[in-house]
């Protein structure tokens, strides 16, 4: 039975969290219409990079990659932490229906799962629901996922929330993992925000650094 989520008890940390990236494939991404595609890609890359910054297990998957769904986005493949298992499913719609994916998630041995997927109402939805049924605390990262229209996204988030899935954002997840800018993850988080998840933050920090330098 999945546990009921509450923030103080199940707060995300590098020690208790794994990240699942489901079907960010070149063909599927063409169909994304509910959110700017470049933001979804940047946020997926940000989550992958967070795996490296915080030394968090990441599991990635594709569905029928040799068909119209296409391969995993090359930029994402390059960003995955070394040793990340990439499970190439041959037909299973729910990633957890593939024993190799299920085994990879179990091997990560983390109670909290951060999940992003394309398409939202299929790849993100079913993986999140199955993870809940297996007893995990699940954070669905909506802005690192995408689907064909806003109605599909809106109905999906209702179903996810009803199942006890936490609806979250890329910046929200990474900030919760960080907790304190004075820790070792601070510099890496600033890089993720400035280059991927919040590009404006890069301009802000550059401006601040320039003003500080000019002031001596």
C-alpha positions in Angstrom: 0.0 0.0 0.0 1.4 3.4 -1.0 2.1 5.7 1.9 0.4 9.1 2.3 2.8 11.9 1.4 3.7 14.6 3.8 6.5 17.0 3.3 8.3 16.8 6.7 8.3 13.0 6.7 9.1 12.3 3.0 11.0 15.4 2.0 13.3 14.8 -1.0 16.9 14.3 -0.3 19.9 13.0 -2.3 19.9 9.9 0.0 16.2 9.0 -0.4 15.4 9.9 -4.1 15.8 8.4 -7.5 14.9 10.0 -10.8 12.9 8.3 -13.6 13.0 9.7 -17.2 10.4 7.9 -19.3 10.3 8.2 -23.1 11.8 11.6 -23.9 12.1 10.3 -27.5 12.6 12.3 -30.6 9.4 11.1 -32.3 7.2 11.5 -29.3 8.5 15.0 -28.6 7.1 16.2 -32.0 3.6 15.7 -30.6 4.0 17.9 -27.5 1.6 20.9 -27.8 0.7 21.7 -24.2 3.9 23.4 -23.1 6.9 25.0 -24.9 9.0 22.1 -26.2 12.3 23.8 -25.5 11.3 24.2 -21.8 10.4 20.6 -21.5 13.7 19.5 -23.0 15.7 21.9 -20.8 13.9 20.6 -17.7 14.5 17.0 -18.6 18.2 17.8 -19.0 18.1 19.6 -15.7 16.8 16.6 -13.9 19.4 14.4 -15.5 22.1 16.8 -14.5 20.7 16.9 -11.0 21.4 13.2 -10.8 25.1 14.0 -11.3 25.2 17.0 -8.9 23.5 15.2 -6.1 24.7 11.7 -6.9 21.2 10.4 -7.3 20.3 7.2 -9.2 18.6 7.9 -12.6 16.7 5.3 -14.6 15.8 6.2 -18.2 13.6 4.3 -20.6 12.4 4.3 -24.2 9.4 2.6 -25.9 9.9 1.0 -29.3 12.8 3.2 -30.1 13.4 1.7 -33.5 9.9 2.7 -34.6 8.2 6.0 -35.0 8.8 7.0 -31.3 12.4 7.4 -32.2 15.5 7.2 -30.0 16.1 8.9 -26.6 16.8 12.6 -27.2 20.6 12.7 -27.9 21.1 15.7 -25.6 19.5 13.8 -22.8 21.5 10.7 -23.5 24.6 12.8 -23.2 23.5 14.3 -19.9 22.7 11.1 -18.1 25.0 10.2 -15.2 27.6 7.6 -16.0 26.2 4.1 -15.5 22.5 5.1 -15.9 20.5 2.1 -17.0 18.5 2.9 -20.1 15.7 0.4 -20.5 14.6 -0.1 -24.2 11.1 -1.4 -23.9 9.7 -3.4 -26.9 6.0 -2.7 -26.5 5.1 -2.2 -22.8 3.1 1.0 -22.5 3.6 1.2 -18.7 7.3 1.2 -18.1 6.9 -0.9 -14.9 5.4 -3.7 -17.0 8.9 -4.3 -18.3 10.6 -6.4 -15.7 14.0 -4.8 -16.6 12.7 -1.4 -15.7 11.0 -2.6 -12.5 14.3 -4.3 -11.5 16.3 -1.1 -12.3 14.1 1.0 -10.1 14.1 -1.6 -7.3 17.9 -1.7 -7.5 18.1 2.1 -6.9 16.5 1.3 -3.5 15.0 4.8 -2.9 11.5 5.4 -1.4 11.0 8.7 -3.3 10.7 8.7 -7.1 10.8 11.8 -9.2 9.2 11.0 -12.5 9.0 12.9 -15.8 7.7 11.5 -19.1 6.5 12.0 -22.6 3.6 11.7 -23.2 2.1 13.0 -19.9 -1.2 11.1 -20.0 0.6 7.8 -20.9 4.2 7.5 -20.1 4.3 9.7 -17.0 0.8 8.7 -15.9 1.1 4.9 -15.9 4.7 4.8 -14.5 3.6 7.1 -11.7 0.5 5.1 -10.9 2.4 1.9 -10.9 5.1 3.4 -8.7 2.4 4.4 -6.2 0.9 1.0 -6.2 4.4 -0.4 -5.4 4.6 1.8 -2.3 6.8 4.6 -3.5 6.3 8.3 -2.8 6.0 9.8 -6.3 6.7 13.3 -7.6 5.4 13.9 -11.1 7.4 16.7 -12.7 4.8 18.3 -15.0 7.1 20.9 -16.6 9.5 18.2 -17.7 6.7 16.2 -19.3 4.4 17.0 -22.2 1.4 15.9 -24.2 -0.7 16.7 -27.2 -3.1 19.3 -25.7 -3.8 21.1 -22.4 -7.0 19.1 -21.7 -5.0 15.9 -21.7 -2.5 17.5 -19.2 -5.3 18.8 -17.0 -7.2 15.5 -16.8 -3.9 13.8 -16.1 -2.9 15.9 -13.2 -6.3 15.3 -11.6 -5.9 11.6 -11.9 -2.4 11.7 -10.6 -3.3 13.8 -7.6 -6.2 11.6 -6.8 -3.8 8.7 -6.7 -1.6 10.5 -4.2 1.1 11.6 -6.6 2.8 14.9 -5.7 2.6 17.4 -8.6 5.9 19.2 -8.8 8.1 21.3 -11.0 11.8 20.9 -12.0 12.9 23.9 -10.0 10.8 22.7 -7.0 12.4 19.3 -7.1 15.9 20.5 -7.4 15.4 23.1 -4.7 14.0 20.5 -2.3 17.0 18.3 -3.0 19.4 21.2 -2.4 17.9 22.5 0.9 20.8 24.9 1.6 22.9 26.9 -0.9 25.9 26.5 1.4 26.1 22.8 0.8 28.3 21.2 -1.9 25.4 21.1 -4.3 25.0 24.9 -4.4 27.3 25.6 -7.3 25.9 22.8 -9.4 22.4 23.9 -8.7 23.2 27.5 -9.8 24.6 26.0 -13.0 21.5 23.9 -13.6 19.2 26.9 -12.9 21.2 29.4 -15.0 21.7 27.2 -18.0 18.6 25.0 -18.1 15.8 25.3 -15.7 15.7 29.1 -15.1 17.8 30.8 -17.8 17.0 34.2 -16.4 18.9 33.2 -13.2 22.1 33.0 -15.3 21.6 36.6 -16.4 20.9 37.7 -12.8 24.0 36.0 -11.4 26.2 37.3 -14.3 24.9 40.8 -13.6 25.5 40.5 -9.9 29.1 39.2 -10.5 29.8 42.1 -12.9 28.5 44.7 -10.5 30.6 43.2 -7.7 33.7 43.2 -9.8 33.1 46.8 -10.9 32.7 47.8 -7.3 36.1 46.4 -6.4 
